[in-house]
Amino acid sequence: MGSVRELVRWPLIQAPMGGGPSRPELAAAVSNAGGLGFLAAGYKTADEMAAEIAVTKQLTGEAFGVNVFVPYAPPVDRSAVERYLAQLEREASSVGVGLGPADWTDDDWEPKLARLLRDPVAVVSFAFGCPSRDQIAELQRVGSQVMVTITAPSEMELAAERGVDALCVQGIEAGAHRGGFTDEEEFDGYGLLALLGLVRAATSLPLVAAGGIMDGRDIAAVFVAGAEAVQLGTAFLRSPESGAHATYKEALADPAFTTTAITRAFSGRRARGLVNRFMVDHPSAPSAYPQINAATRPLRAEAARRGDPHHMSLWAGQGFRRAEALPAAEIVDRLVAGYCDVLGAR
């Protein structure tokens, strides 16, 4: 990514949040305000992704990006998955729904790449892995800059070797799924500042900092630590342009929800969200993504329909309490003003 500063007025990226929040209205509003809006292609077909790109292009003439999930298929303990699904069957039936099929899919991987080559966007970012060198080169050939999410220094080397333009460095503070290459629990995870320092010392690639960033002071801190841009998701969740469900938005401000934690309960992959009853009741879900995510989809949808926050995946970063219910453009303005205030105080 030569530099985010070459694409936008402000080096602020609205994180791609799958499942609804990052709809065209939000991406366009952030881009129109001088940041870089992002669509989340995860959980959508290639046709649905293309339709959202078309709508976003109608809403803004500015640069925006699209995030795609790299297919992820590690070995799965089928007996552990079956035991977990048996637990969930009882829970789903108690609210009148069944579980979805616990199937693996590649999330329409090849068709999405083909669409992005035919209809390029300014930036294509990836989570859950790194595309091949050839796939990255093809996207760059049509004018897209390519960014890959990493959560550990060891992942940097592969991404750099394959020719990415930038790295999204995601700290453990970040909301939603861990965007790195594995779902292992060999370590609790790196805090953002520690991870930035380790990666900055090992590469000259542009770094985009993600995880717990909510205001101008946070932005100043990661810029000093070596980032050239920031990516914020939770900060935009309560905006009117966000497609997050109303119950989800209300939970972010509800004093009954006091903290976040990392769980596999909803999806079978480690993700950070508001601690609700479902997370507490299912502390030992096996690693099986996207199978468990597909299985719990009807349960989560019914909970949203009922306005029940305790059976919804309320993904949020550790700074969630500072999220404000403001228009996206105003959030961008406040972030920039806050950062400039920090600079003026130095």
Disulfide bonds with the S-S distance in Angstrom:
none
